[in-house]
């Protein structure tokens, strides 16, 4: 089942969206780059997750600004630009939902279908279609998952494969059995230990290095799940097992 993009609208955006993008961007940049005093204590899990969100928001915000700046200069490509802007806006909305879910807000009942979460995560990751193969067991597509953190787990794994996988093919599988959902990502990476070292960390990194992978482990544990990994002839496989909600 494939989601088609919304039909692009061609009207010029009002000044509100560019202004909003600039305000959010300035806040994110200040939060992510704020100078730290010497001998700062290690970050707590909560501040590390917030720092990861700020870091992840930079790319979609930069893309939105670039797209909005080219609308007037490239009117023939306006429909394509607006479609890309919608994708980046959806990415930001996903991260804001994750921040809401991670900050102790009241959990929303019902959840989302895992099939929908998978499609949204793939779209947000930037992985080229020719590089990714997705295999979903029928029962898994219709499972309702807990909250936005499941999408953040998947997006972070896919983004890491996109940025640091040197273009190697990626296989993402989703299966369900015995009251649990298993999400597995396999890629033949050059240095599996580099990925694993961030997944196994019990405390957040002081800097931003590996923060996305550390947050995969943190979100999974918060949801009552587990993260395991193995290296085989096919490459490194990272498997996230979550309770069926």
N, C-alpha and C positions, 0 to 999 in steps of 0.2 A: 504494500500500500504506500503510495507516494503522495507527498503534499506538494501541490503546485503553488507558486508564488501568487500573491494577490495581483490583480490587474493594476499596473502602475498608473498613478494619476499624474497628469502633466502640469497642473497648476503650480505656480511658483510658491514656495513655502513662505509664510509670513516671517517677520523678524523675530518672533518669539522663539522659534526653535534654535536658530543660531545663537541667540542670547543665552538660552538655557544650556546649550552645549558648552559655551564659554564659561558660564558660571560653574557647572559641574566639573569641567576640566580643571579649572583653577583650584577648586577644592580638592580634587583628587591628587593633583600634582603637589600641592602644599602638604597634604597628609602623607604622601609617599616619600617626599624628599625632605621632610622636616629634619634639620640637623639633630643628631643625637649626642648628648653629652658623653664625655669620656667615662668609661667603666659603667656604661648603662647596664642594668640587670637584664638577663635574658627575657625576651618577650613572653607574655602569657599566651596561652592558646587562643584566647579571644582577640588580643591585639594582633597576633600573627595572622589570624583569619581576616581581620580588617585590613591589614597591610596587603595581604594577597588580593583582596577585592580591589583595593586602590590600584595595585600594580596591573591587574587584569583589565581594568577599565580604561587604561591609557590607549590601548590599540583601537578599540571601537570608537572612542572619542576623537582620536586623531583622524580616523577614517571619515567620521561624520563631518568634521570640519573641512577636510579636503574635498569631500563630495559637495558640500554646500558651496564651497568657494568656486567650484567649476561649473555650477549650474548655469550661470550667466554666460560663461565663456564658451560653453559647449552645448548650445540649445538642442542640437540634433541628437545628443546622447542623454537628454534629460530623463527619459523613461528608464534607461538602464541605471542612471545615477540614483534615481529615487528608489529603485528596487534594492540597490546595494545599501542605501541609507536605511531602508526598512529592516534589512538583515542585521545591520549593526545596532539599530535601535532595539531589535528583539534580543540581541546578545546582551545589551546593557540591562534590559528588563529582567533577563534571566539572572544576572548577577545580583540585581537588587532584590529579587525574590529569595535568592540564596542568603543574602545578608539578613533579610527579614526572618528567614527560617532558622538562621544560626544565632540570632540575637535574643532568643527566649520569647519571641512573639507567640501568640496562641496558634497552635497548629490547625491548619484548615482540614476539615474532614473530607473524605472522598478521594483526595489525591488525583493523580493523572495516570492515564494509560501509559505503560512503559513504551509501547510502540511510538506514541507521540513524543515522549521524552527522548527516545533514540534519534528520531528525525531532527528534533530541535538541536540536540547536541552535535550531530554531524554537521548541520548547517552552520553552527556557531564556531566550529573548530577550524574551518578554513582548509581542511584536507581536500585535495583534488579528488574528484569522483573516480578517476582511473587508479588511484592509489589505495582506495578503501573498498573492502568487501564486507558486507553486513549480512549475517545469518541469524535469523530470529526464529526460535521455535514457536509454533502457533500459540501455545498456551502462554508463553512469556509476553507476547505482544499485548494481550488483554489484561495483564496483571496491573493493578493500581498500586503505584509506588507512593511512598510516604509524603515527600515534599520536594522543594526545589533543590535540595542538596544532592539528590540522585542525579539530576541533570548536571550539576556542577562537577560531580565525580566523573561522569562520562566525558564532559567537555574538557576537563583538565587532562585526562588520559589521552584523548584524541589530539589536543593541542600540543602536548609534549611529543607525541609521535610525529606530528607535523613539523614542529620546530627543530627537533633534535634527532629525527630518524633518518636523515640523509636521503629522503625520498624512497625508502624501502616500503614495500607493500604492507598494508595493515589489514588484519582480519579481526573483526569485532563480532562476537557471538553473544546471544542472550538465550538462556535456557531456564526452565523452572522445574522444580520437583520438591516434594516433601516439605511444602510450606516455605520455600526459599526461591530466590531468583539469583542466577549466576550470570555475571557479565564478565567476559574475558576478552582481552585485547592481546593479540600476538603480532610481533614485529621482529625481524632479524636485525637487531641493533648491534653496532660495533662494540659497545661497552655496556653489557647488561648490568654490571655492578654499579655503574654510575646512576642508573635508574633506581635500582634496588636500595641503595644507601639512603635515598630520600624517603622511600616508602616505609623503611623500617625504623625511622627516627621516632623516638618517643617524645621529643620536645621540638618545638618549632625552630628553624634556623634563625640565627641572629640577623643575617642579611636576607636578600630576596632569593638567593640561590636554592632551587629545589622546593620553594614554598608551595607551588601548585601541587606537586606530588605529595608533599607532607600533608596538605589539606585533604587530599584524596583519602589518606589513612584516617585523618581526624574525623571527617564527615562520615566515613563508613562506620567507625567505632560508635559515633554518636547515634547512628541509626540502628545499632545493635548487630552490625555485620562484621565481616572479617575480610582482610586482604591477604592473599597468598601469591606466590610467584614461582616460576620454574623456567629453567633454560633447557631447551630440547633442540633437535636438529632444525625445527621450524623457526627457532629464535626464542626471544623472551616472551613469556606469557604472564600477564598480570590478571589475576582473577579476583573479582569483588563479589562476595556473596552477601545478599541482603535478605532480611525476613520479608515474606510475602504479606503485604498490608491488605 
